[in-house]
Amino acid sequence: MNKILIAIGSNHDAEKHLDEVRVLLQDSFSDIVFSPSMQTKDINMEGPDYLNMVAVFHTGLSYQQVNSLLKKLQSMCGNSEEARSRHEVAMDLDILAFNNRLYHLNDWQRPYIKELVNTILGDSDKP
């Protein structure tokens, strides 16, 4: 089984969309564990604040299959390029780690990512 760590964020009707994506992710990955949510400023300072969390789960799916599923879930939560052009992000789902390989390396430098990851993985279980 592959161990996956994802970042989850929304800046448009964020609480509703985070609740919605939790259910969708739990339907797809039965062992998923979510961090608490945390409000953060838009890193580009162009849009509303984000509500962020991270989650970890195991799956037999490949990286490409997980990534495709996450993009589908983003769309199901109302994410669109048109809305993003207005700095409205209904849902953003990114793979931070697939087994021990890290992705979105800039995200790993953000203090809120480090803090959220620590809440569910602790120091000894980080990729």
HELIX and SHEET records of a PDB file:
HELIX    1   1 ALA A   14  SER A   28  1                                  15    
HELIX    2   2 TYR A   63  MET A   76  1                                  14    
HELIX    3   3 GLU A   81  SER A   85  1                                   5    
HELIX    4   4 LEU A  105  TRP A  108  1                                   4    
HELIX    5   5 PRO A  111  LEU A  121  1                                  11    
SHEET    1   A 5 VAL A  33  PHE A  34  0                                        
SHEET    2   A 5 TYR A  50  THR A  59 -1                                        
SHEET    3   A 5 ASN A   2  SER A  10 -1                                        
SHEET    4   A 5 ASP A  92  PHE A  98 -1                                        
SHEET    5   A 5 ARG A 101  LEU A 102 -1                                        
SHEET    1   B 3 VAL A  33  PHE A  34  0                                        
SHEET    2   B 3 TYR A  50  THR A  59 -1                                        
SHEET    3   B 3 MET A  38  THR A  40 -1                                        
END                                                                             
